Amino acid sequence: MNPFFKIILEVAGTTLPIFVVIAIGFFIKKRGLLAEEHVPVLNRLTYNFGLSALVFINITENKFSDIFDVKLLKVLLPAYFIYIATVFLASYFTKINIRTKSAIMVSAYRNNMAFIGIPILLYSFGNLASAKASIVMAVLLPLNIIMTALFFQVFNVSLNSAPGGHNTAVRGFNVKRLLKEIFLDPVIIAVAAGLLISYFNLQLPIPVKNIFSILSDMAVPLALISIGASFKFSHVKNNLKYLALISISKLIVFPLIAMLFSFYVFKLSSLDASVIVILFGTPIAVATYMQSAKYDTDHDFISSAIITSTIASAVTLSAWLFIVKMVF
């Protein structure tokens, strides 16, 4: 078979099932098989147990020297901060209301690495790529949480006095709450524990390993179903121009910056470069909405941005996966 068409089939075999399952999640919710109030519970269940177990088990099954590479951080951090600085400058001088402006800013850089990035890498390149992706997530999760709080502060967006409410709000940078959010994050804990076991080359007892394997098996299907179930199209028609700009910057510009750093500046291995590009090319994370619910920002815009970027990423992620397989 022609190598070109072989790669196309490999890409389709990876991305098509993932986005079909997301669509199934949407129709499950639409048919009333999953209630509205149960969607956040499903998200938390998937993240706290399924994804954390998947991250942990993938790391423990690989050597520390194979997983951790300082070059990954050399690409990760400059690409991340250059992109954020560019988006911040573009957003800051946009003539729209503060609540929407802050929503645009935080939507532009929060990636769904966990629920979409890891499945794509796992099915395309195996559990070593998934383990490397877990390291990237562990580095970016605290940065994302801190940067989101900082940007809301810069844009003078209040912290709600009650979760999800628009009641009297309070000002201030709650360091204690941020630290708790970072250090008690299940994925960060799973990465740290997995790295310790991998570094000391410890073997998990068979019953323990089987427990994590069972939990990890539910991660991908539940994650994809929860994304589809989270979709609400009622607000998508508003701010279409800004939603389109965010999708373009998020799904094309961000991974392009990552690829340039990976390929031309630091010359990463093909696997490491593929991991970075795919992770940076994922759509907006559902967690963006969950964290923004604590602030008096434009939640409807963030919800719409998650939907539009996820749908668009069915095409762009397939394209990026094709590119990294051809180039790297």
Secondary structure per residue as TSV (DSSP state, phi and psi in degrees):
chain	resnum	aa	ss	phi	psi
A	1	M	-	360.0	143.3
A	2	N	-	-56.3	128.4
A	3	P	H	-55.0	-35.1
A	4	F	H	-61.4	-49.3
A	5	F	H	-72.1	-29.1
A	6	K	H	-63.9	-42.3
A	7	I	H	-66.7	-39.1
A	8	I	H	-59.2	-44.0
A	9	L	H	-66.1	-38.7
A	10	E	H	-63.3	-43.6
A	11	V	H	-63.9	-46.8
A	12	A	H	-61.8	-38.0
A	13	G	H	-66.8	-22.4
A	14	T	H	-90.6	-52.5
A	15	T	H	-81.7	-36.6
A	16	L	H	-59.3	-49.8
A	17	P	H	-59.4	-36.2
A	18	I	H	-63.0	-46.6
A	19	F	H	-78.1	-23.6
A	20	V	H	-66.9	-42.0
A	21	V	H	-65.7	-36.6
A	22	I	H	-59.8	-44.6
A	23	A	H	-62.2	-38.0
A	24	I	H	-61.6	-40.3
A	25	G	H	-59.2	-40.6
A	26	F	H	-63.4	-44.5
A	27	F	H	-72.5	-29.6
A	28	I	H	-61.1	-44.3
A	29	K	H	-67.7	-41.7
A	30	K	H	-64.3	-35.1
A	31	R	T	-80.6	-2.3
A	32	G	T	83.1	11.0
A	33	L	S	-75.1	-18.0
A	34	L	S	-131.5	120.3
A	35	A	-	-74.7	153.3
A	36	E	G	-54.2	-44.7
A	37	E	G	-71.7	-12.6
A	38	H	G	-89.3	-14.4
A	39	V	H	-63.5	-47.9
A	40	P	H	-60.2	-34.9
A	41	V	H	-64.5	-42.3
A	42	L	H	-62.8	-41.1
A	43	N	H	-60.6	-46.7
A	44	R	H	-66.2	-41.2
A	45	L	H	-60.8	-45.7
A	46	T	I	-63.6	-46.4
A	47	Y	I	-69.5	-48.3
A	48	N	I	-72.2	-32.4
A	49	F	I	-112.8	-58.2
A	50	G	I	-64.0	-54.9
A	51	L	I	-66.6	-42.0
A	52	S	H	-60.8	-41.1
A	53	A	H	-65.5	-41.3
A	54	L	H	-62.2	-46.1
A	55	V	H	-60.4	-47.6
A	56	F	H	-61.8	-49.2
A	57	I	H	-68.9	-35.8
A	58	N	H	-66.8	-38.3
A	59	I	H	-69.3	-44.0
A	60	T	H	-66.6	-21.5
A	61	E	T	-88.3	2.4
A	62	N	S	-126.8	154.1
A	63	K	-	-69.9	144.0
A	64	F	H	-58.2	-40.9
A	65	S	H	-65.9	-27.2
A	66	D	H	-79.0	-31.2
A	67	I	H	-82.4	-50.5
A	68	F	-	-93.3	126.0
A	69	D	-	-140.5	122.4
A	70	V	H	-59.4	-29.5
A	71	K	H	-59.3	-30.6
A	72	L	H	-58.5	-43.4
A	73	L	H	-69.0	-33.4
A	74	K	H	-63.6	-32.6
A	75	V	H	-83.1	-44.5
A	76	L	H	-57.3	-52.8
A	77	L	H	-69.9	-49.1
A	78	P	H	-63.4	-40.8
A	79	A	H	-61.6	-42.1
A	80	Y	H	-62.9	-50.6
A	81	F	H	-76.0	-32.3
A	82	I	H	-64.7	-44.1
A	83	Y	H	-63.9	-45.9
A	84	I	H	-62.0	-42.4
A	85	A	H	-61.9	-40.5
A	86	T	H	-64.8	-46.2
A	87	V	H	-66.0	-39.3
A	88	F	H	-61.8	-46.4
A	89	L	H	-63.6	-39.7
A	90	A	H	-67.9	-39.1
A	91	S	H	-75.8	-37.2
A	92	Y	H	-61.0	-36.2
A	93	F	T	-96.5	8.8
A	94	T	-	-75.0	134.9
A	95	K	-	-90.0	73.2
A	96	I	S	-137.2	171.3
A	97	N	-	-66.7	156.2
A	98	I	H	-59.9	-41.1
A	99	R	H	-62.5	-43.5
A	100	T	H	-71.7	-37.9
A	101	K	H	-61.5	-43.6
A	102	S	H	-65.4	-37.1
A	103	A	H	-65.1	-40.4
A	104	I	H	-60.7	-44.0
A	105	M	H	-62.1	-51.5
A	106	V	H	-72.9	-26.0
A	107	S	H	-72.0	-23.4
A	108	A	T	-74.6	-19.6
A	109	Y	T	-128.7	-4.7
A	110	R	-	-83.0	118.1
A	111	N	B	-100.1	145.0
A	112	N	-	-88.3	61.0
A	113	M	I	-66.5	-34.6
A	114	A	I	-71.3	-54.2
A	115	F	I	-86.2	-21.2
A	116	I	I	-118.7	-44.4
A	117	G	I	-60.9	-50.0
A	118	I	H	-63.1	-46.0
A	119	P	H	-57.8	-41.8
A	120	I	H	-63.5	-45.7
A	121	L	H	-67.1	-38.7
A	122	L	H	-62.8	-45.5
A	123	Y	H	-77.9	-24.9
A	124	S	H	-88.3	-40.4
A	125	F	H	-126.0	-5.8
A	126	G	-	97.8	-179.1
A	127	N	H	-73.9	-18.4
A	128	L	H	-66.4	-42.1
A	129	A	H	-63.6	-38.9
A	130	S	H	-64.5	-39.0
A	131	A	H	-65.8	-41.9
A	132	K	H	-63.1	-39.2
A	133	A	H	-62.5	-34.2
A	134	S	H	-63.5	-36.8
A	135	I	H	-64.4	-44.9
A	136	V	H	-59.8	-44.3
A	137	M	H	-60.9	-42.6
A	138	A	H	-63.8	-32.3
A	139	V	H	-75.2	-42.0
A	140	L	H	-81.2	-27.5
A	141	L	H	-56.8	-52.0
A	142	P	H	-61.9	-39.5
A	143	L	H	-62.2	-42.2
A	144	N	H	-63.7	-43.2
A	145	I	H	-63.5	-45.3
A	146	I	H	-68.3	-45.6
A	147	M	H	-64.0	-37.1
A	148	T	H	-62.8	-46.4
A	149	A	H	-63.2	-39.6
A	150	L	H	-64.6	-43.6
A	151	F	H	-66.5	-38.5
A	152	F	H	-62.7	-35.1
A	153	Q	H	-68.5	-43.7
A	154	V	H	-61.5	-40.9
A	155	F	T	-84.0	7.4
A	156	N	T	62.4	37.2
A	157	V	-	-91.9	132.5
A	158	S	-	-79.6	155.0
A	159	L	E	-91.9	122.4
A	160	N	E	-65.0	142.4
A	161	S	S	-78.4	-13.7
A	162	A	S	-133.6	135.6
A	163	P	T	-55.6	128.0
A	164	G	T	77.7	0.6
A	165	G	-	-97.2	170.1
A	166	H	-	-120.8	33.9
A	167	N	S	-83.7	-165.1
A	168	T	S	-55.8	127.6
A	169	A	E	-106.5	162.5
A	170	V	E	-117.1	149.5
A	171	R	-	-101.0	161.3
A	172	G	S	122.2	156.0
A	173	F	-	-99.0	104.6
A	174	N	-	-83.5	90.5
A	175	V	H	-65.1	-42.4
A	176	K	H	-60.2	-43.5
A	177	R	H	-65.2	-39.5
A	178	L	H	-65.3	-44.4
A	179	L	H	-62.8	-40.4
A	180	K	H	-63.6	-41.8
A	181	E	H	-63.6	-35.0
A	182	I	H	-77.3	-54.7
A	183	F	H	-76.4	-16.6
A	184	L	T	-101.4	7.4
A	185	D	-	-66.9	125.2
A	186	P	H	-59.7	-36.6
A	187	V	H	-69.3	-40.9
A	188	I	H	-63.1	-41.9
A	189	I	H	-62.5	-42.9
A	190	A	H	-63.9	-41.0
A	191	V	H	-64.7	-46.7
A	192	A	H	-61.4	-45.5
A	193	A	H	-64.9	-42.1
A	194	G	H	-64.1	-40.1
A	195	L	H	-65.5	-38.4
A	196	L	H	-62.0	-45.7
A	197	I	H	-65.3	-40.9
A	198	S	H	-67.3	-41.4
A	199	Y	H	-64.2	-42.3
A	200	F	T	-89.8	4.6
A	201	N	T	55.2	44.3
A	202	L	-	-85.5	152.5
A	203	Q	-	-108.0	126.4
A	204	L	-	-73.0	139.8
A	205	P	-	-58.1	145.4
A	206	I	H	-54.1	-46.3
A	207	P	H	-60.8	-39.3
A	208	V	H	-66.6	-44.5
A	209	K	H	-61.2	-39.9
A	210	N	H	-67.8	-35.3
A	211	I	H	-62.2	-47.8
A	212	F	H	-67.5	-33.2
A	213	S	H	-65.7	-41.8
A	214	I	H	-63.5	-45.9
A	215	L	H	-63.6	-39.4
A	216	S	H	-68.4	-28.6
A	217	D	H	-63.9	-25.6
A	218	M	T	-87.8	-9.0
A	219	A	H	-61.7	-55.0
A	220	V	H	-66.6	-52.9
A	221	P	H	-61.3	-42.9
A	222	L	H	-66.4	-37.8
A	223	A	H	-62.5	-45.9
A	224	L	H	-69.2	-39.4
A	225	I	H	-64.3	-39.8
A	226	S	H	-66.6	-33.4
A	227	I	H	-64.1	-49.7
A	228	G	H	-61.8	-38.5
A	229	A	H	-69.2	-20.0
A	230	S	T	-81.5	-12.0
A	231	F	-	-67.5	132.3
A	232	K	-	-134.2	116.7
A	233	F	-	-92.1	-1.9
A	234	S	T	-64.3	-26.3
A	235	H	T	-106.8	2.0
A	236	V	T	-64.5	-34.7
A	237	K	T	-66.1	-19.5
A	238	N	T	-81.2	141.8
A	239	N	T	57.5	39.3
A	240	L	H	-58.6	-36.3
A	241	K	H	-61.2	-47.3
A	242	Y	H	-72.3	-32.7
A	243	L	H	-64.8	-39.5
A	244	A	H	-66.3	-42.2
A	245	L	H	-63.9	-40.7
A	246	I	H	-64.7	-43.9
A	247	S	H	-62.0	-40.4
A	248	I	H	-65.5	-48.1
A	249	S	I	-66.6	-39.0
A	250	K	I	-72.9	-41.9
A	251	L	I	-97.2	-14.6
A	252	I	I	-120.4	-53.2
A	253	V	I	-67.5	-47.2
A	254	F	H	-58.8	-53.7
A	255	P	H	-67.0	-26.8
A	256	L	H	-65.8	-43.3
A	257	I	H	-59.5	-44.7
A	258	A	H	-61.9	-40.2
A	259	M	H	-67.2	-40.2
A	260	L	H	-61.9	-43.4
A	261	F	I	-66.0	-40.5
A	262	S	I	-69.0	-40.3
A	263	F	I	-90.2	-42.9
A	264	Y	I	-101.4	-29.3
A	265	V	I	-94.0	-56.9
A	266	F	S	-104.4	-9.4
A	267	K	-	49.5	62.8
A	268	L	-	-69.4	163.4
A	269	S	-	-64.2	161.4
A	270	S	H	-60.1	-39.1
A	271	L	H	-68.4	-46.4
A	272	D	H	-62.5	-42.4
A	273	A	H	-63.8	-40.9
A	274	S	H	-63.6	-40.9
A	275	V	H	-60.3	-48.7
A	276	I	H	-63.1	-47.3
A	277	V	H	-64.1	-46.0
A	278	I	H	-65.1	-43.4
A	279	L	H	-63.6	-40.4
A	280	F	H	-74.8	-14.0
A	281	G	T	-95.9	5.0
A	282	T	S	-77.6	157.2
A	283	P	-	-73.5	-176.0
A	284	I	B	-68.4	137.1
A	285	A	-	-73.9	142.8
A	286	V	H	-61.3	-30.0
A	287	A	H	-61.3	-22.5
A	288	T	H	-60.4	-44.2
A	289	Y	H	-66.2	-40.9
A	290	M	H	-64.0	-41.3
A	291	Q	H	-73.6	-37.2
A	292	S	H	-69.5	-20.9
A	293	A	T	-63.1	-18.0
A	294	K	T	-82.2	-6.4
A	295	Y	B	-121.7	159.5
A	296	D	S	-87.6	68.1
A	297	T	S	-117.2	-177.6
A	298	D	-	-84.6	89.0
A	299	H	H	-67.5	-32.9
A	300	D	H	-64.2	-37.9
A	301	F	H	-65.4	-44.5
A	302	I	H	-62.6	-42.4
A	303	S	H	-59.8	-43.8
A	304	S	H	-65.5	-38.7
A	305	A	H	-65.2	-37.0
A	306	I	H	-62.7	-44.6
A	307	I	H	-64.9	-52.6
A	308	T	H	-64.5	-40.7
A	309	S	H	-69.5	-35.6
A	310	T	H	-67.0	-44.4
A	311	I	H	-64.0	-45.6
A	312	A	H	-64.2	-31.8
A	313	S	H	-68.2	-17.2
A	314	A	H	-58.8	-34.8
A	315	V	H	-85.9	-49.2
A	316	T	H	-68.5	-38.9
A	317	L	H	-67.8	-35.8
A	318	S	H	-62.5	-40.6
A	319	A	H	-65.6	-45.0
A	320	W	H	-64.8	-39.1
A	321	L	H	-64.0	-40.5
A	322	F	H	-62.1	-43.5
A	323	I	H	-63.7	-46.6
A	324	V	H	-67.6	-30.8
A	325	K	H	-72.2	-31.6
A	326	M	H	-79.0	-44.0
A	327	V	H	-82.1	-46.2
A	328	F	-	-90.0	360.0
